[in-house]
Every structure is written in C-alpha cells, then in structure tokens.
C-alpha cells in the first residue's frame, strides 16, 4: 500500500508531475532573483568590472529589472495552468468515479488542490537550490561590465514564504481545475 502523499503526488501522471514541478521551480527561482535585486539599498551604486551591470546598479532602472523578472514568470505560470489541464480526460473519469462513490464537489476541489498543491510545493522547494545555482551563474561578470546579481544581497527568511506562495498558487490552480 502506498502512502497518501505519494498517491497524491503521482495521481496526475509523471508528465504532468514533471511540468508542474519544473514550472514552479523556475517561477520560484525567478521570484527569488527579483527579490535579491529588489532588496538592494537605494544607494547601492557599484558599477564596472567589480560591481553590477548599470541597469541593476542604477536606482532608477532597478524597478524595471524587477518588473521584467516578474513578467518572465507569467508564461511559466500559464504553463503550470495548462499542465494541470493536460490530464483532464483521466481526471474527469476519476472525478466521476469519486462522485458515484459519494464525493461532493467540495471534496473534489479539495482533492485537486491537494494533488496539485503538493506537486507545486515540491517544485517550490526545488526552486530554492535552482535559485542558488542561478545566483552563482549571475554573479559572473557579463562582458566586462559587471555582474547581473549582487553577491551580498539575497533573500533571507522570506525565501520559504516565496516557495509557499508558489505552492499555494499551484493549489489554487488545482482547485479550479
């Protein structure tokens, strides 16, 4: 007998599992990069080969960089939404079988939220090490003009709430489907 968490994790199939985990991990890592840049103090102006690229270092253009990173998450969130809808035929059959067994519409919404929410939580947690790898890559100078990410700024205690928020969005998508 499999544990319930494993049953929930594998309920949608391996393809959907991979898409949801990959999309939520990428969204989490991009949000953490945006948070790293947003946390820079307004007076952070190191530029040149030992500092940051001008658009990140300048206080006037930094919000645009953060907005661009936030906009980069939109296609990934749409991919998450589409990935949840991929196995709709099998899910509809499973939902109808559960309805015949006595499940209510609220029960099915909670099941969908738990199924996708757990998968999104795994992706959100995997997004933190992905952010660390992305951070290492962005610390390297680009074309002699500086790094894209500061080496002394990074999300602190609220790294985990960002991952939890991405998982909550996944649960919301699962409940809607």
GROMACS elastic network, one bead per residue, 0.5 to 0.9 nm:
[ bonds ]
;  ai    aj funct       b0    kb
    2     5     6  0.83435   500
    2     6     6  0.65224   500
    2     7     6  0.65061   500
    3     6     6  0.54975   500
    3     7     6  0.63955   500
    3     8     6  0.88204   500
    4     8     6  0.61112   500
    4     9     6  0.85025   500
    5     8     6  0.51041   500
    5     9     6  0.60890   500
    5    10     6  0.87159   500
    5   115     6  0.86817   500
    5   118     6  0.79183   500
    6    10     6  0.61561   500
    6    11     6  0.83066   500
    7    10     6  0.53579   500
    7    11     6  0.57463   500
    7   115     6  0.86363   500
    8    11     6  0.51698   500
    8    12     6  0.79804   500
    8   111     6  0.84037   500
    8   114     6  0.71526   500
    8   116     6  0.80956   500
    8   118     6  0.73879   500
    8   119     6  0.82514   500
    9    12     6  0.74170   500
    9    13     6  0.84811   500
    9    17     6  0.73732   500
    9   114     6  0.89325   500
    9   115     6  0.61640   500
    9   116     6  0.77338   500
    9   118     6  0.64784   500
    9   119     6  0.58321   500
   10    13     6  0.54746   500
   10    14     6  0.65305   500
   10    17     6  0.70153   500
   10   115     6  0.83644   500
   10   119     6  0.86882   500
   11    14     6  0.84843   500
   11    17     6  0.86853   500
   11    91     6  0.88263   500
   11   115     6  0.70172   500
   12    15     6  0.80388   500
   12    16     6  0.60690   500
   12    17     6  0.66594   500
   12    84     6  0.81623   500
   12    86     6  0.89272   500
   12    87     6  0.65698   500
   12    90     6  0.83321   500
   12    91     6  0.75231   500
   12   115     6  0.77097   500
   12   116     6  0.82755   500
   13    16     6  0.56509   500
   13    17     6  0.61320   500
   13    18     6  0.87736   500
   13    87     6  0.77662   500
   14    18     6  0.61104   500
   14    19     6  0.86464   500
   15    18     6  0.52420   500
   15    19     6  0.63390   500
   15    20     6  0.86982   500
   15    83     6  0.86168   500
   16    19     6  0.50527   500
   16    20     6  0.60188   500
   16    21     6  0.83870   500
   16    83     6  0.57226   500
   16    84     6  0.67343   500
   16    85     6  0.89113   500
   16    86     6  0.70548   500
   16    87     6  0.73989   500
   17    20     6  0.53402   500
   17    21     6  0.60332   500
   17    22     6  0.83848   500
   17    83     6  0.85314   500
   17    84     6  0.89369   500
   17   116     6  0.85386   500
   17   119     6  0.65700   500
   17   120     6  0.88086   500
   18    21     6  0.52250   500
   18    22     6  0.58584   500
   18    23     6  0.83830   500
   18   119     6  0.89008   500
   18   123     6  0.89805   500
   19    22     6  0.51403   500
   19    23     6  0.59331   500
   19    24     6  0.84585   500
   19    79     6  0.78220   500
   19    80     6  0.69525   500
   19    83     6  0.61494   500
   19    84     6  0.86523   500
   20    23     6  0.52324   500
   20    24     6  0.60632   500
   20    25     6  0.83888   500
   20    79     6  0.80986   500
   20    80     6  0.54864   500
   20    81     6  0.85630   500
   20    83     6  0.64148   500
   20    84     6  0.73705   500
   20   116     6  0.78342   500
   20   119     6  0.66099   500
   20   120     6  0.61315   500
   20   123     6  0.70402   500
   20   170     6  0.81943   500
   21    24     6  0.53585   500
   21    25     6  0.59656   500
   21    26     6  0.85492   500
   21    80     6  0.86979   500
   21   119     6  0.61088   500
   21   120     6  0.57695   500
   21   121     6  0.80516   500
   21   122     6  0.63936   500
   21   124     6  0.74836   500
   21   126     6  0.79814   500
   21   127     6  0.89021   500
   22    25     6  0.51712   500
   22    26     6  0.61464   500
   22    27     6  0.85880   500
   22    80     6  0.87661   500
   22   120     6  0.89122   500
   22   123     6  0.62330   500
   22   126     6  0.86602   500
   22   127     6  0.85271   500
   23    26     6  0.52329   500
   23    27     6  0.61394   500
   23    28     6  0.85919   500
   23    73     6  0.89831   500
   23    76     6  0.55045   500
   23    77     6  0.69114   500
   23    79     6  0.68306   500
   23    80     6  0.58739   500
   23   120     6  0.84576   500
   23   123     6  0.73407   500
   23   124     6  0.89574   500
   24    27     6  0.50082   500
   24    28     6  0.60042   500
   24    29     6  0.85269   500
   24    76     6  0.76603   500
   24    77     6  0.76270   500
   24    80     6  0.73114   500
   24   119     6  0.88398   500
   24   120     6  0.58564   500
   24   121     6  0.79859   500
   24   122     6  0.83540   500
   24   124     6  0.54280   500
   24   125     6  0.88317   500
   24   126     6  0.84631   500
   24   127     6  0.70797   500
   24   163     6  0.85379   500
   24   166     6  0.65190   500
   24   167     6  0.75139   500
   24   170     6  0.79233   500
   25    28     6  0.51651   500
   25    29     6  0.61952   500
   25    30     6  0.86679   500
   25   120     6  0.81410   500
   25   121     6  0.89951   500
   25   122     6  0.81309   500
   25   124     6  0.50095   500
   25   125     6  0.71544   500
   25   126     6  0.55616   500
   25   128     6  0.75937   500
   25   130     6  0.71478   500
   25   131     6  0.86617   500
   25   163     6  0.85389   500
   25   166     6  0.87741   500
   26    29     6  0.51881   500
   26    30     6  0.61821   500
   26    31     6  0.85626   500
   26    73     6  0.79078   500
   26    76     6  0.74560   500
   26   123     6  0.81657   500
   26   124     6  0.83092   500
   26   126     6  0.88358   500
   26   127     6  0.60925   500
   26   130     6  0.75639   500
   26   131     6  0.83258   500
   27    30     6  0.52190   500
   27    31     6  0.60854   500
   27    32     6  0.85736   500
   27    70     6  0.88760   500
   27    72     6  0.83820   500
   27    73     6  0.54288   500
   27    74     6  0.85274   500
   27    76     6  0.65372   500
   27    77     6  0.73304   500
   27   124     6  0.79392   500
   27   127     6  0.74297   500
   27   166     6  0.75427   500
   28    31     6  0.51312   500
   28    32     6  0.61612   500
   28    33     6  0.86808   500
   28    73     6  0.87007   500
   28   123     6  0.81093   500
   28   124     6  0.57245   500
   28   125     6  0.81935   500
   28   126     6  0.84380   500
   28   127     6  0.50447   500
   28   128     6  0.69531   500
   28   130     6  0.85356   500
   28   131     6  0.76078   500
   28   162     6  0.68336   500
   28   163     6  0.59328   500
   28   165     6  0.89906   500
   28   166     6  0.66764   500
   29    32     6  0.51009   500
   29    33     6  0.62598   500
   29    34     6  0.86693   500
   29   124     6  0.83547   500
   29   126     6  0.87640   500
   29   128     6  0.61573   500
   29   129     6  0.81554   500
   29   130     6  0.60020   500
   29   132     6  0.81154   500
   29   134     6  0.76219   500
   29   163     6  0.88947   500
   30    33     6  0.50534   500
   30    34     6  0.61982   500
   30    35     6  0.85457   500
   30    69     6  0.63855   500
   30    70     6  0.74201   500
   30    72     6  0.77309   500
   30    73     6  0.69146   500
   30   127     6  0.86044   500
   30   131     6  0.72321   500
   30   134     6  0.88210   500
   31    34     6  0.50172   500
   31    35     6  0.60956   500
   31    36     6  0.86090   500
   31    66     6  0.88976   500
   31    69     6  0.71946   500
   31    70     6  0.66794   500
   31    73     6  0.77200   500
   31   131     6  0.88773   500
   31   162     6  0.75259   500
   32    36     6  0.61022   500
   32    37     6  0.86731   500
   32   127     6  0.87741   500
   32   128     6  0.79508   500
   32   131     6  0.66517   500
   32   154     6  0.78369   500
   32   155     6  0.66110   500
   32   159     6  0.70332   500
   32   162     6  0.75544   500
   33    36     6  0.50175   500
   33    37     6  0.64252   500
   33    38     6  0.85980   500
   33    66     6  0.84659   500
   33    69     6  0.78033   500
   33   131     6  0.69603   500
   33   134     6  0.81881   500
   33   135     6  0.73424   500
   33   149     6  0.78166   500
   33   154     6  0.78302   500
   33   155     6  0.83354   500
   34    37     6  0.52281   500
   34    38     6  0.60270   500
   34    39     6  0.85813   500
   34    65     6  0.78242   500
   34    66     6  0.50890   500
   34    67     6  0.80481   500
   34    68     6  0.87507   500
   34    69     6  0.59158   500
   34    70     6  0.70432   500
   35    39     6  0.60012   500
   35    40     6  0.88450   500
   35    66     6  0.77382   500
   35   154     6  0.72349   500
   35   155     6  0.62119   500
   35   159     6  0.89444   500
   36    39     6  0.53799   500
   36    40     6  0.69646   500
   36   149     6  0.75807   500
   36   150     6  0.78150   500
   36   153     6  0.56241   500
   36   155     6  0.55712   500
   37    40     6  0.55782   500
   37    56     6  0.73201   500
   37    62     6  0.73849   500
   37    63     6  0.86613   500
   37    65     6  0.81102   500
   37    66     6  0.67973   500
   37   149     6  0.68492   500
   37   150     6  0.75034   500
   37   153     6  0.73642   500
   37   154     6  0.77771   500
   38    41     6  0.81725   500
   38    62     6  0.74373   500
   38    63     6  0.72586   500
   38    65     6  0.89460   500
   38    66     6  0.65429   500
   39    42     6  0.88960   500
   39   153     6  0.68151   500
   39   154     6  0.73809   500
   39   155     6  0.76275   500
   40    43     6  0.81620   500
   40    44     6  0.64327   500
   40    57     6  0.87764   500
   40    59     6  0.89636   500
   40   150     6  0.82640   500
   40   152     6  0.89985   500
   40   153     6  0.64573   500
   40   154     6  0.87081   500
   41    44     6  0.54276   500
   41    59     6  0.84996   500
   42    45     6  0.80948   500
   42    58     6  0.84243   500
   42    59     6  0.56632   500
   43    57     6  0.88926   500
   43    58     6  0.87161   500
   43    59     6  0.73379   500
   44    57     6  0.63749   500
   44    58     6  0.78122   500
   44    59     6  0.76635   500
   45    51     6  0.81662   500
   45    52     6  0.80099   500
   45    54     6  0.85550   500
   45    56     6  0.88528   500
   45    57     6  0.50910   500
   45    58     6  0.62782   500
   45    59     6  0.77961   500
   46    50     6  0.76294   500
   46    52     6  0.60506   500
   46    53     6  0.87056   500
   46    54     6  0.86903   500
   46    57     6  0.63562   500
   46    58     6  0.88766   500
   47    50     6  0.69159   500
   47    53     6  0.62321   500
   47    54     6  0.62046   500
   47    57     6  0.63891   500
   47    58     6  0.86663   500
   47   145     6  0.76889   500
   47   146     6  0.66136   500
   47   147     6  0.89118   500
   48    51     6  0.52342   500
   48    52     6  0.64420   500
   48    53     6  0.69657   500
   48    54     6  0.79087   500
   48   144     6  0.75125   500
   48   145     6  0.52154   500
   48   146     6  0.52849   500
   48   147     6  0.87089   500
   49    52     6  0.75081   500
   49    53     6  0.84322   500
   49   141     6  0.67089   500
   49   142     6  0.86110   500
   49   143     6  0.87828   500
   49   144     6  0.53647   500
   49   145     6  0.50608   500
   49   147     6  0.77636   500
   50   141     6  0.78022   500
   50   144     6  0.87967   500
   50   145     6  0.82457   500
   50   146     6  0.59999   500
   50   147     6  0.78152   500
   51    54     6  0.89396   500
   51    57     6  0.80532   500
   51   141     6  0.82608   500
   51   145     6  0.80434   500
   51   146     6  0.51366   500
   51   147     6  0.63020   500
   51   148     6  0.89170   500
   51   150     6  0.75745   500
   52    55     6  0.81795   500
   52    56     6  0.63365   500
   52    57     6  0.55688   500
   52   139     6  0.88563   500
   52   141     6  0.79148   500
   52   145     6  0.73232   500
   52   148     6  0.58637   500
   52   149     6  0.67727   500
   52   150     6  0.65931   500
   53    56     6  0.56184   500
   53    57     6  0.61498   500
   53    58     6  0.86339   500
   53   141     6  0.82348   500
   53   142     6  0.77996   500
   53   145     6  0.57609   500
   53   147     6  0.55872   500
   53   148     6  0.57025   500
   53   149     6  0.83177   500
   54    57     6  0.50131   500
   54    58     6  0.58234   500
   54    61     6  0.84399   500
   54   145     6  0.79486   500
   54   146     6  0.79313   500
   54   148     6  0.89282   500
   55    58     6  0.55667   500
   55    59     6  0.82610   500
   55    60     6  0.82594   500
   55    61     6  0.53991   500
   55    62     6  0.61220   500
   55    64     6  0.84595   500
   55    65     6  0.72168   500
   55   148     6  0.87056   500
   56    59     6  0.75302   500
   56    61     6  0.67042   500
   56    62     6  0.50393   500
   56    63     6  0.86656   500
   56    64     6  0.89498   500
   56    65     6  0.67816   500
   56    66     6  0.89829   500
   56   147     6  0.88323   500
   56   148     6  0.67277   500
   56   149     6  0.76243   500
   56   150     6  0.88080   500
   57    60     6  0.87771   500
   57    61     6  0.79662   500
   57    62     6  0.68737   500
   57   148     6  0.89336   500
   57   150     6  0.89381   500
   58    61     6  0.55957   500
   58    62     6  0.60739   500
   59    62     6  0.53052   500
   59    63     6  0.76121   500
   60    63     6  0.69620   500
   60    64     6  0.81322   500
   61    64     6  0.53226   500
   61    65     6  0.66503   500
   62    65     6  0.51151   500
   62    66     6  0.63907   500
   62    67     6  0.86529   500
   63    66     6  0.50166   500
   63    67     6  0.60542   500
   63    68     6  0.85162   500
   64    68     6  0.60501   500
   64    69     6  0.85891   500
   65    68     6  0.50270   500
   65    69     6  0.62783   500
   65    70     6  0.86556   500
   66    69     6  0.51159   500
   66    70     6  0.62291   500
   66    71     6  0.86337   500
   67    71     6  0.60998   500
   67    72     6  0.85644   500
   68    71     6  0.50300   500
   68    72     6  0.61919   500
   68    73     6  0.89680   500
   69    72     6  0.50073   500
   69    73     6  0.68397   500
   70    73     6  0.54433   500
   70    74     6  0.72647   500
   71    74     6  0.54155   500
   71    75     6  0.80254   500
   72    75     6  0.65973   500
   72    76     6  0.75074   500
   73    76     6  0.51944   500
   73    77     6  0.61472   500
   73    78     6  0.86813   500
   74    77     6  0.50844   500
   74    78     6  0.62159   500
   74    79     6  0.85807   500
   75    79     6  0.60960   500
   75    80     6  0.86102   500
   76    80     6  0.62313   500
   76    81     6  0.86767   500
   77    81     6  0.63008   500
   77    82     6  0.86539   500
   77   169     6  0.89734   500
   77   170     6  0.89157   500
   78    82     6  0.61584   500
   78    83     6  0.84745   500
   79    82     6  0.50228   500
   79    83     6  0.59195   500
   79    84     6  0.85708   500
   80    83     6  0.50406   500
   80    84     6  0.62947   500
   80    85     6  0.87938   500
   80   170     6  0.76052   500
   80   173     6  0.81959   500
   81    84     6  0.53663   500
   81    85     6  0.66407   500
   81   170     6  0.81789   500
   81   173     6  0.63018   500
   81   174     6  0.83954   500
   81   177     6  0.87322   500
   82    85     6  0.51025   500
   82    86     6  0.62986   500
   83    86     6  0.50772   500
   83    87     6  0.78577   500
   84    87     6  0.69467   500
   84    88     6  0.78583   500
   84   116     6  0.74355   500
   84   170     6  0.89194   500
   84   173     6  0.74269   500
   84   174     6  0.67481   500
   84   177     6  0.72038   500
   85    88     6  0.53322   500
   85    91     6  0.89859   500
   85   174     6  0.88678   500
   85   177     6  0.67372   500
   86    89     6  0.81912   500
   87    90     6  0.56926   500
   87    91     6  0.60790   500
   87    92     6  0.85806   500
   88    92     6  0.58297   500
   88    93     6  0.84919   500
   88   177     6  0.84345   500
   89    92     6  0.51478   500
   89    93     6  0.63225   500
   89    94     6  0.86376   500
   90    93     6  0.51446   500
   90    94     6  0.61637   500
   90    95     6  0.85665   500
   91    95     6  0.59602   500
   91    96     6  0.84793   500
   92    96     6  0.60582   500
   92    97     6  0.85251   500
   93    96     6  0.51521   500
   93    97     6  0.62242   500
   93    98     6  0.86534   500
   94    97     6  0.51056   500
   94    98     6  0.62401   500
   94    99     6  0.86415   500
   95    99     6  0.60756   500
   95   100     6  0.86052   500
   95   103     6  0.84186   500
   95   108     6  0.68189   500
   96   100     6  0.61941   500
   96   101     6  0.85419   500
   96   103     6  0.89948   500
   97   100     6  0.51494   500
   97   101     6  0.62941   500
   97   102     6  0.88352   500
   97   103     6  0.88333   500
   98   102     6  0.63653   500
   98   103     6  0.54147   500
   98   104     6  0.84416   500
   98   108     6  0.79837   500
   99   102     6  0.50248   500
   99   104     6  0.64363   500
   99   105     6  0.80288   500
   99   108     6  0.83042   500
  100   103     6  0.72093   500
  103   106     6  0.80403   500
  103   107     6  0.57938   500
  103   108     6  0.67851   500
  104   107     6  0.50917   500
  104   108     6  0.64390   500
  104   109     6  0.87815   500
  105   108     6  0.51324   500
  105   109     6  0.62744   500
  105   110     6  0.86970   500
  106   109     6  0.50489   500
  106   110     6  0.61812   500
  106   111     6  0.85358   500
  107   110     6  0.51491   500
  107   111     6  0.61298   500
  107   112     6  0.86565   500
  108   112     6  0.61344   500
  108   113     6  0.85132   500
  108   175     6  0.79937   500
  109   112     6  0.51139   500
  109   113     6  0.60693   500
  109   114     6  0.85352   500
  109   174     6  0.74922   500
  109   176     6  0.70672   500
  109   177     6  0.77923   500
  110   114     6  0.60243   500
  110   115     6  0.84192   500
  110   171     6  0.88399   500
  110   174     6  0.84624   500
  110   175     6  0.62760   500
  111   114     6  0.51384   500
  111   115     6  0.59698   500
  111   116     6  0.86137   500
  111   174     6  0.82941   500
  111   175     6  0.75909   500
  112   115     6  0.50354   500
  112   116     6  0.61171   500
  112   117     6  0.79957   500
  112   171     6  0.74842   500
  112   172     6  0.88455   500
  112   173     6  0.84495   500
  112   175     6  0.50320   500
  112   176     6  0.79298   500
  112   177     6  0.70621   500
  113   116     6  0.54996   500
  113   117     6  0.54307   500
  113   118     6  0.81822   500
  113   168     6  0.88104   500
  113   170     6  0.75635   500
  113   172     6  0.61704   500
  113   173     6  0.72023   500
  113   176     6  0.79644   500
  113   177     6  0.86337   500
  114   118     6  0.58473   500
  114   119     6  0.84681   500
  114   171     6  0.63428   500
  114   174     6  0.74858   500
  114   175     6  0.80758   500
  115   118     6  0.57022   500
  115   119     6  0.66587   500
  115   120     6  0.88572   500
  115   171     6  0.76631   500
  115   174     6  0.70364   500
  115   175     6  0.89933   500
  116   119     6  0.51083   500
  116   120     6  0.59931   500
  116   121     6  0.84640   500
  116   167     6  0.84254   500
  116   170     6  0.58660   500
  116   171     6  0.54654   500
  116   172     6  0.84434   500
  116   173     6  0.75195   500
  116   174     6  0.50703   500
  116   175     6  0.81738   500
  117   121     6  0.59630   500
  117   122     6  0.86233   500
  117   167     6  0.55294   500
  117   168     6  0.63648   500
  117   169     6  0.77268   500
  117   170     6  0.50480   500
  117   172     6  0.76102   500
  117   173     6  0.83250   500
  117   174     6  0.68249   500
  117   175     6  0.88763   500
  118   122     6  0.63645   500
  118   123     6  0.87190   500
  118   167     6  0.73056   500
  118   170     6  0.83006   500
  118   171     6  0.76099   500
  119   122     6  0.51921   500
  119   123     6  0.64024   500
  119   124     6  0.86647   500
  119   167     6  0.78775   500
  119   170     6  0.79437   500
  119   171     6  0.87976   500
  120   124     6  0.59599   500
  120   125     6  0.85176   500
  120   163     6  0.89540   500
  120   164     6  0.88897   500
  120   166     6  0.69860   500
  120   168     6  0.78258   500
  120   169     6  0.81271   500
  120   170     6  0.53218   500
  120   171     6  0.73373   500
  121   125     6  0.60992   500
  121   126     6  0.84683   500
  121   163     6  0.71290   500
  121   164     6  0.66839   500
  121   165     6  0.89701   500
  121   166     6  0.73646   500
  121   168     6  0.78494   500
  121   170     6  0.78821   500
  121   171     6  0.88249   500
  122   125     6  0.52230   500
  122   126     6  0.61638   500
  122   127     6  0.85735   500
  122   167     6  0.79957   500
  123   127     6  0.60585   500
  123   163     6  0.83266   500
  123   166     6  0.86173   500
  123   167     6  0.77556   500
  124   128     6  0.70844   500
  124   160     6  0.86955   500
  124   162     6  0.80834   500
  124   164     6  0.68552   500
  124   165     6  0.84904   500
  124   166     6  0.61624   500
  124   167     6  0.61065   500
  125   128     6  0.56913   500
  125   129     6  0.78031   500
  125   160     6  0.79287   500
  125   163     6  0.60434   500
  125   164     6  0.82088   500
  125   167     6  0.88601   500
  126   129     6  0.58266   500
  126   130     6  0.64312   500
  126   131     6  0.87616   500
  126   163     6  0.88621   500
  127   131     6  0.59407   500
  127   132     6  0.86115   500
  127   163     6  0.74157   500
  128   131     6  0.50065   500
  128   132     6  0.63986   500
  128   133     6  0.88258   500
  128   159     6  0.76338   500
  128   160     6  0.83297   500
  128   163     6  0.76729   500
  129   133     6  0.63149   500
  129   134     6  0.85352   500
  130   133     6  0.51044   500
  130   134     6  0.60760   500
  130   135     6  0.84225   500
  131   135     6  0.58471   500
  131   136     6  0.85253   500
  132   136     6  0.62966   500
  132   137     6  0.87575   500
  133   136     6  0.51504   500
  133   137     6  0.64295   500
  133   138     6  0.87495   500
  134   137     6  0.50744   500
  134   138     6  0.61432   500
  134   139     6  0.86393   500
  135   138     6  0.50430   500
  135   139     6  0.61213   500
  135   149     6  0.69538   500
  135   150     6  0.87974   500
  135   151     6  0.83432   500
  135   154     6  0.89909   500
  136   139     6  0.53125   500
  136   140     6  0.72377   500
  136   149     6  0.89145   500
  136   151     6  0.87788   500
  137   140     6  0.59410   500
  138   141     6  0.76743   500
  138   142     6  0.84389   500
  138   147     6  0.62152   500
  138   148     6  0.53273   500
  138   149     6  0.54690   500
  138   150     6  0.83830   500
  139   142     6  0.88506   500
  139   146     6  0.85347   500
  139   147     6  0.51747   500
  139   148     6  0.63571   500
  139   149     6  0.54827   500
  139   150     6  0.66148   500
  139   151     6  0.63433   500
  140   146     6  0.76070   500
  140   147     6  0.54074   500
  140   148     6  0.76784   500
  140   149     6  0.84706   500
  141   144     6  0.58408   500
  141   145     6  0.64258   500
  141   148     6  0.73195   500
  142   145     6  0.57693   500
  142   146     6  0.56493   500
  142   147     6  0.58186   500
  142   148     6  0.73824   500
  143   146     6  0.74286   500
  144   147     6  0.85930   500
  146   149     6  0.89031   500
  147   150     6  0.68929   500
  147   151     6  0.87174   500
  149   152     6  0.89119   500
  149   153     6  0.81491   500
  150   153     6  0.57246   500
  150   154     6  0.80444   500
  151   154     6  0.78303   500
  153   156     6  0.89099   500
  154   159     6  0.89863   500
  155   158     6  0.64097   500
  155   159     6  0.56366   500
  156   159     6  0.59079   500
  156   160     6  0.87784   500
  157   160     6  0.68162   500
  157   161     6  0.80749   500
  158   161     6  0.51463   500
  158   162     6  0.64090   500
  158   163     6  0.88276   500
  159   162     6  0.53549   500
  159   163     6  0.66198   500
  159   164     6  0.88522   500
  160   163     6  0.50642   500
  160   164     6  0.61289   500
  160   165     6  0.85630   500
  161   165     6  0.59509   500
  161   166     6  0.85756   500
  162   165     6  0.50530   500
  162   166     6  0.63745   500
  162   167     6  0.86871   500
  163   166     6  0.52319   500
  163   167     6  0.63144   500
  163   168     6  0.86643   500
  164   168     6  0.60576   500
  164   169     6  0.85979   500
  165   169     6  0.62038   500
  165   170     6  0.86052   500
  166   169     6  0.50677   500
  166   170     6  0.63201   500
  166   171     6  0.87498   500
  167   171     6  0.62510   500
  167   172     6  0.86302   500
  168   172     6  0.61794   500
  168   173     6  0.86336   500
  169   173     6  0.62346   500
  169   174     6  0.85710   500
  170   173     6  0.50625   500
  170   174     6  0.61443   500
  170   175     6  0.86278   500
  171   175     6  0.60996   500
  171   176     6  0.85867   500
  172   175     6  0.51003   500
  172   176     6  0.62300   500
  172   177     6  0.87017   500
  173   176     6  0.51361   500
  173   177     6  0.62808   500
  174   177     6  0.52374   500
